[in-house]
């Protein structure tokens, strides 16, 4: 298995562990505002875990966007986004809410 797949799988597991800790904090938080912010954080983290899981499948060859027809690519790739946007949206994952850029990557300025 490739290094990227192994790294992504480990990242998914670490994110799941972090999500468990956040849920524990939500259950014992004293302030409603803290609970609210942590709940939104947990929802965002769930989406990111789902996205990482899709990336594992893509890297391991379980999903092959290049096998999609031109029409499917156009539907799943609105406005120049990644080819998985449509598939992720069908799962209820909005990758537009996953802002930021990977560390060390240059921005588009």
C-alpha positions as CSV (number, residue, x, y, z in Angstrom):
1,X,0.0,0.0,0.0
2,X,1.3,3.5,-0.8
3,X,2.7,5.9,1.7
4,X,-0.1,8.4,1.0
5,X,-2.8,5.8,1.6
6,X,-1.2,4.8,4.9
7,X,-0.7,8.4,6.0
8,X,-4.3,9.3,5.1
9,X,-5.7,6.2,7.0
10,X,-3.7,7.3,10.0
11,X,-5.0,10.8,9.7
12,X,-8.6,9.5,9.6
13,X,-8.0,7.5,12.8
14,X,-6.4,10.5,14.5
15,X,-9.3,12.8,13.5
16,X,-11.8,10.2,14.8
17,X,-10.0,10.1,18.1
18,X,-10.0,13.9,18.3
19,X,-13.7,13.9,17.4
20,X,-14.4,11.5,20.3
21,X,-12.6,13.9,22.6
22,X,-14.6,16.9,21.3
23,X,-17.9,15.0,21.9
24,X,-16.8,14.2,25.4
25,X,-16.1,17.9,26.0
26,X,-19.5,18.8,24.5
27,X,-21.2,16.4,27.0
28,X,-19.5,18.0,30.0
29,X,-19.3,21.6,28.9
30,X,-20.7,24.1,31.4
31,X,-21.6,26.9,29.0
32,X,-24.2,26.8,26.3
33,X,-22.0,28.9,24.0
34,X,-19.1,26.5,24.4
35,X,-21.4,23.6,23.6
36,X,-22.7,25.4,20.5
37,X,-19.3,26.2,19.2
38,X,-18.0,22.7,19.9
39,X,-21.0,21.1,18.2
40,X,-20.3,23.1,15.0
41,X,-16.7,22.2,15.3
42,X,-17.6,18.5,15.6
43,X,-19.9,18.7,12.5
44,X,-17.1,20.3,10.5
45,X,-14.7,17.6,11.7
46,X,-17.1,14.9,10.7
47,X,-17.2,16.3,7.1
48,X,-13.4,16.5,7.1
49,X,-13.2,12.8,8.2
50,X,-15.6,11.9,5.4
51,X,-13.5,13.8,2.9
52,X,-10.3,12.1,4.1
53,X,-12.0,8.8,3.8
54,X,-12.9,9.6,0.2
55,X,-9.3,10.6,-0.5
56,X,-8.2,7.2,0.9
57,X,-10.5,5.5,-1.6
58,X,-9.3,7.7,-4.4
59,X,-5.6,7.1,-3.6
60,X,-6.1,3.3,-3.2
61,X,-7.9,3.2,-6.6
62,X,-11.4,2.4,-5.3
63,X,-12.7,5.6,-7.0
64,X,-11.4,6.5,-10.4
65,X,-12.6,9.9,-11.5
66,X,-10.8,9.4,-14.9
67,X,-13.3,6.6,-15.6
68,X,-16.2,9.0,-15.4
69,X,-17.9,10.2,-18.6
70,X,-17.4,13.8,-19.6
71,X,-21.0,14.5,-18.6
72,X,-20.5,13.0,-15.1
73,X,-17.3,15.0,-14.7
74,X,-19.1,18.2,-15.6
75,X,-21.8,17.4,-13.1
76,X,-19.5,16.4,-10.3
77,X,-17.0,19.2,-11.0
78,X,-18.9,22.5,-10.9
79,X,-16.9,25.7,-11.3
80,X,-13.5,24.0,-11.6
81,X,-13.7,22.1,-8.3
82,X,-12.3,18.7,-7.7
83,X,-13.9,15.7,-9.4
84,X,-15.2,14.3,-6.2
85,X,-17.3,17.4,-5.3
86,X,-20.5,15.9,-6.7
87,X,-20.0,12.6,-5.1
88,X,-19.2,14.2,-1.8
89,X,-22.3,16.5,-2.1
90,X,-24.4,13.4,-2.6
91,X,-23.1,12.1,0.8
92,X,-24.1,15.5,2.4
93,X,-20.5,16.8,2.5
94,X,-20.0,20.4,1.5
95,X,-16.3,20.8,0.7
96,X,-16.8,24.5,0.2
97,X,-16.9,24.8,4.0
98,X,-13.5,23.2,4.2
99,X,-11.5,26.4,3.8
100,X,-7.8,26.9,4.2
101,X,-4.9,25.5,2.4
102,X,-2.5,22.7,3.3
103,X,0.5,23.9,5.2
104,X,3.5,24.6,3.0
105,X,1.4,25.0,-0.1
106,X,1.5,28.3,-2.0
107,X,-1.7,30.3,-2.3
108,X,-3.4,31.6,-5.4
109,X,-2.8,35.3,-5.2
